[in-house]
């Protein structure tokens, strides 16, 4: 009987071990794979300047890309590797989330808002930037429209509600970047306040700018830093205005697989060290200009202590 029980015990242990192995996602041991292969797969969005874009000869560049290069350097040191090969994978739209889920990318280096909906599919690093929805208009747009969006004036009531603010916003066409949180926010505002206005999504910031310039859309809503960069690089930059107002607060983070806490810890450690470094202010200035005190405080509070 003892021999039979021993055999059954060995079989049960084998079954449980196999089941545990099957239930563990392939991406759950990213650091082990990086250590074994000395390779790291980084995804990026080529249309998210200044966070990520293609520079000369298609080489990825941008603020998030530069941060991910710092992460790669940190991982090389953390894992005591003599070398670490970095493979850059160009991604866009839903492909970014799918790349994480499929293992095509270990980390997405872009400008992704940290939201509860996104966290159902992927995990995030600590924030890399304090962003939010901004608004871009033509310099020739009515002053009243700009005042209503910026200050809530000329009406003394809140923006999007009341008269004459409501009158100014009625029968307008507003654009947002398709698939972003700005699109959902704009649709919700129009519905909530029952405005007789049209929400028209666009596929890129350039397309949205063209609609504003030709009068097809009164306003383009999108991520504030990307709006500012797109306006500054436009051939018609002198005819564009980006309002100095955040309509939402959406910190941006780097996407990685859910459940891989060791890899997330390594990424957060690298980012925290970068934020605390003496040269981080200069690093930030390269992409966005000198940071104001609120931005400095954001990164000081975001960096995690050891």
C-alpha positions as CSV (number, residue, x, y, z in Angstrom):
1,X,0.0,0.0,0.0
2,X,2.8,2.4,0.9
3,X,4.4,1.9,-2.6
4,X,1.1,2.5,-4.3
5,X,0.5,5.6,-2.3
6,X,4.0,6.8,-3.1
7,X,3.3,6.3,-6.8
8,X,0.0,8.3,-6.6
9,X,1.8,11.0,-4.7
10,X,4.4,11.3,-7.4
11,X,1.7,11.4,-10.1
12,X,-0.2,14.1,-8.2
13,X,2.9,16.2,-7.8
14,X,3.7,15.9,-11.5
15,X,0.2,16.9,-12.5
16,X,0.2,19.9,-10.2
17,X,3.6,21.0,-11.5
18,X,2.5,20.7,-15.1
19,X,-0.8,22.6,-14.4
20,X,1.1,25.4,-12.6
21,X,3.5,25.7,-15.6
22,X,0.6,25.9,-18.0
23,X,-1.2,28.5,-15.9
24,X,1.8,30.8,-15.8
25,X,1.8,33.3,-18.8
26,X,4.8,33.2,-21.0
27,X,5.5,36.8,-20.3
28,X,5.4,36.5,-16.5
29,X,9.2,36.0,-16.3
30,X,10.4,38.9,-18.4
31,X,13.6,39.4,-16.4
32,X,14.5,35.7,-16.7
33,X,14.1,35.9,-20.5
34,X,16.0,39.1,-20.7
35,X,18.8,37.6,-18.6
36,X,18.9,34.4,-20.7
37,X,18.7,36.1,-24.1
38,X,20.5,39.4,-23.2
39,X,17.7,41.1,-25.3
40,X,14.9,43.5,-24.6
41,X,12.0,44.3,-26.9
42,X,10.7,47.8,-26.7
43,X,7.6,49.1,-28.5
44,X,7.0,52.7,-29.5
45,X,4.5,54.8,-31.3
46,X,6.0,56.6,-34.3
47,X,3.2,59.2,-34.2
48,X,3.4,60.4,-30.6
49,X,6.0,63.2,-30.8
50,X,7.7,64.5,-28.6
51,X,7.3,61.2,-26.6
52,X,8.2,58.8,-29.4
53,X,8.7,59.2,-33.2
54,X,11.0,58.2,-36.0
55,X,14.1,60.4,-36.3
56,X,16.8,60.1,-39.0
57,X,16.9,56.8,-40.9
58,X,13.8,55.6,-39.0
59,X,15.6,55.4,-35.6
60,X,13.2,55.9,-32.7
61,X,13.6,59.0,-30.7
62,X,11.7,61.1,-28.1
63,X,11.3,61.6,-24.4
64,X,9.7,58.2,-23.7
65,X,12.2,56.5,-26.0
66,X,15.1,58.2,-24.1
67,X,13.6,57.1,-20.8
68,X,13.4,53.5,-22.1
69,X,17.0,53.7,-23.1
70,X,17.8,54.7,-19.5
71,X,15.7,51.7,-18.3
72,X,17.7,49.4,-20.6
73,X,21.0,50.7,-19.2
74,X,19.6,50.1,-15.7
75,X,18.4,46.6,-16.5
76,X,21.9,45.8,-17.8
77,X,23.4,46.8,-14.5
78,X,20.6,45.2,-12.4
79,X,21.0,41.9,-14.1
80,X,24.8,42.1,-14.3
81,X,24.8,41.6,-18.1
82,X,27.9,42.4,-20.2
83,X,25.6,43.5,-23.0
84,X,21.9,44.0,-23.6
85,X,20.5,44.1,-27.2
86,X,17.5,46.4,-27.6
87,X,15.0,45.6,-30.4
88,X,12.7,48.5,-31.2
89,X,9.2,47.6,-32.5
90,X,7.1,50.3,-34.2
91,X,3.4,50.1,-33.0
92,X,0.3,52.2,-33.3
93,X,-3.3,52.2,-32.0
94,X,-4.5,48.9,-30.5
95,X,-1.3,47.2,-31.7
96,X,0.4,48.6,-28.6
97,X,-1.8,46.7,-26.1
98,X,-1.8,43.6,-28.3
99,X,2.0,43.6,-28.5
100,X,2.2,43.5,-24.7
101,X,-0.4,40.8,-24.4
102,X,1.3,38.6,-27.1
103,X,4.8,39.2,-25.9
104,X,5.9,41.0,-29.1
105,X,7.1,43.8,-26.8
106,X,8.3,43.8,-23.2
107,X,7.6,47.5,-22.7
108,X,5.8,50.2,-24.7
109,X,7.6,53.5,-24.7
110,X,5.0,56.1,-25.7
111,X,2.4,58.4,-24.3
112,X,-0.3,56.2,-22.8
113,X,-2.7,57.6,-20.2
114,X,-3.0,55.4,-17.1
115,X,-6.7,54.5,-16.9
116,X,-8.7,51.8,-15.2
117,X,-9.9,50.5,-18.5
118,X,-6.4,50.2,-19.9
119,X,-5.3,48.5,-16.6
120,X,-7.8,45.7,-17.4
121,X,-5.4,44.7,-20.2
122,X,-1.9,45.9,-19.3
123,X,0.0,47.2,-16.3
124,X,1.8,50.5,-16.1
125,X,5.1,51.9,-14.7
126,X,5.0,54.9,-12.3
127,X,4.0,58.0,-14.3
128,X,6.4,59.5,-16.7
129,X,4.6,62.8,-17.4
130,X,1.7,64.9,-16.0
131,X,-0.6,65.2,-19.0
132,X,-4.2,65.8,-19.8
133,X,-6.6,66.9,-22.5
134,X,-5.9,70.3,-24.1
135,X,-7.5,72.3,-26.9
136,X,-6.1,73.7,-30.1
137,X,-7.8,76.4,-32.1
138,X,-7.2,78.7,-35.1
139,X,-5.8,82.1,-34.3
140,X,-8.7,83.5,-36.2
141,X,-11.3,81.7,-34.1
142,X,-13.8,83.9,-32.3
143,X,-12.5,85.5,-29.1
144,X,-15.7,84.5,-27.3
145,X,-15.1,80.8,-28.1
146,X,-11.5,81.0,-26.8
147,X,-12.7,82.8,-23.6
148,X,-15.4,80.3,-22.9
149,X,-13.0,77.4,-23.3
150,X,-10.2,79.0,-21.3
151,X,-12.1,80.9,-18.6
152,X,-15.8,80.1,-18.8
153,X,-16.4,83.7,-19.9
154,X,-18.2,85.7,-21.1
155,X,-20.8,83.7,-19.2
156,X,-20.4,83.7,-15.4
157,X,-21.6,80.1,-15.4
158,X,-19.3,77.0,-15.8
159,X,-17.9,76.1,-19.2
160,X,-20.2,74.0,-21.4
161,X,-23.3,75.1,-19.7
162,X,-25.5,78.2,-19.6
163,X,-26.1,81.2,-21.8
164,X,-24.3,82.8,-23.6
165,X,-21.5,80.2,-23.1
166,X,-23.9,77.5,-24.3
167,X,-24.9,79.6,-27.3
168,X,-21.2,80.0,-28.3
169,X,-20.6,76.2,-28.1
170,X,-23.8,75.2,-29.9
171,X,-23.7,74.0,-33.5
172,X,-20.0,73.6,-33.6
173,X,-17.9,70.7,-34.8
174,X,-15.2,69.5,-32.4
175,X,-12.5,67.0,-33.2
176,X,-10.5,64.6,-31.1
177,X,-7.9,61.9,-31.7
178,X,-9.7,58.6,-32.4
179,X,-9.2,56.0,-29.8
180,X,-7.8,58.3,-27.1
181,X,-9.3,59.4,-23.8
182,X,-9.9,62.8,-25.3
183,X,-12.4,61.3,-27.7
184,X,-14.3,59.7,-24.9
185,X,-14.2,62.9,-22.8
186,X,-15.5,65.1,-25.7
187,X,-18.4,62.7,-26.5
188,X,-19.3,62.6,-22.8
189,X,-19.3,66.4,-22.4
190,X,-21.5,66.9,-25.5
191,X,-23.9,64.2,-24.2
192,X,-23.9,65.3,-20.6
193,X,-24.7,69.0,-21.3
194,X,-27.0,68.1,-24.3
195,X,-25.2,70.4,-26.7
196,X,-26.2,70.6,-30.3
197,X,-22.7,70.0,-31.4
198,X,-20.9,67.4,-33.5
199,X,-17.9,65.3,-32.4
200,X,-15.7,64.2,-35.3
201,X,-12.7,61.9,-34.5
202,X,-9.5,62.2,-36.6
203,X,-6.8,59.7,-37.1
204,X,-3.8,62.0,-36.4
205,X,-2.9,65.3,-35.0
206,X,-1.9,66.6,-38.4
207,X,-5.4,65.7,-39.8
208,X,-7.0,67.5,-36.8
209,X,-4.8,70.6,-37.4
210,X,-5.8,70.7,-41.0
211,X,-9.5,70.6,-40.0
212,X,-9.0,73.5,-37.6
213,X,-7.2,75.5,-40.2
214,X,-9.8,75.0,-43.0
215,X,-12.7,75.6,-40.6
216,X,-14.1,72.1,-40.7
217,X,-13.6,71.8,-36.9
218,X,-13.7,74.7,-34.4
219,X,-11.4,72.9,-31.9
220,X,-9.1,69.9,-31.8
221,X,-8.9,68.2,-28.4
222,X,-5.9,65.9,-27.6
223,X,-3.0,65.3,-25.2
224,X,-1.7,68.7,-24.2
225,X,2.1,68.1,-24.8
226,X,1.4,66.4,-28.2
227,X,-0.9,69.3,-29.3
228,X,1.8,71.8,-28.3
229,X,4.5,70.0,-30.2
230,X,2.3,69.4,-33.3
231,X,1.3,73.1,-33.4
232,X,4.9,74.3,-33.0
233,X,6.1,72.0,-35.9
234,X,3.2,73.0,-38.2
235,X,3.9,75.1,-41.3
236,X,1.0,77.2,-40.0
237,X,2.2,77.5,-36.4
238,X,1.5,81.2,-36.4
239,X,-2.1,80.5,-37.1
240,X,-2.6,78.1,-34.3
241,X,-3.3,78.6,-30.5
242,X,-3.1,75.9,-27.8
243,X,-5.1,77.0,-24.7
244,X,-3.2,76.9,-21.4
245,X,-5.8,74.8,-19.8
246,X,-6.0,71.1,-18.9
247,X,-9.6,69.9,-19.2
248,X,-8.6,66.5,-17.7
249,X,-5.6,65.3,-15.6
250,X,-4.1,62.1,-17.1
251,X,-0.6,61.0,-16.0
252,X,1.1,59.0,-18.7
253,X,3.0,55.7,-18.1
254,X,4.9,53.0,-19.8
255,X,2.8,49.9,-20.6
256,X,4.0,46.4,-19.6
257,X,2.4,43.0,-18.9
258,X,0.0,42.5,-16.0
259,X,1.2,40.3,-13.2
260,X,4.9,40.6,-13.9
261,X,5.8,42.5,-10.7
262,X,9.5,41.8,-10.8
263,X,9.9,43.5,-14.2
264,X,7.6,46.3,-13.1
265,X,9.8,46.8,-10.0
266,X,12.9,46.9,-12.2
267,X,11.3,49.5,-14.5
268,X,10.1,51.7,-11.6
269,X,13.5,51.5,-10.0
270,X,15.2,52.7,-13.2
271,X,12.6,55.6,-13.6
272,X,12.9,56.6,-9.9
273,X,16.7,56.8,-10.2
274,X,16.4,58.8,-13.4
275,X,14.0,61.3,-11.8
276,X,16.3,61.7,-8.8
277,X,19.4,62.3,-10.9
278,X,20.9,65.7,-10.9
279,X,20.8,65.9,-14.7
280,X,17.1,65.1,-15.0
281,X,16.1,68.7,-15.3
282,X,18.4,69.1,-18.3
283,X,17.1,65.8,-19.7
284,X,13.5,67.0,-19.4
285,X,14.3,70.4,-21.0
286,X,15.6,68.7,-24.2
287,X,12.0,67.7,-25.0
288,X,9.7,70.2,-23.3
289,X,11.7,73.2,-22.3
290,X,12.6,74.2,-18.7
291,X,10.1,72.6,-16.2
292,X,8.0,74.8,-14.0
293,X,7.9,74.3,-10.3
294,X,4.7,72.2,-10.5
295,X,6.4,69.8,-12.9
296,X,9.5,69.6,-10.7
297,X,7.3,68.7,-7.8
298,X,5.5,66.1,-9.8
299,X,8.7,64.1,-10.5
300,X,10.0,64.6,-7.0
301,X,6.8,63.1,-5.6
302,X,6.6,60.4,-8.3
303,X,10.1,58.9,-7.7
304,X,10.0,56.0,-5.3
305,X,12.5,55.7,-2.4
306,X,14.6,52.5,-2.0
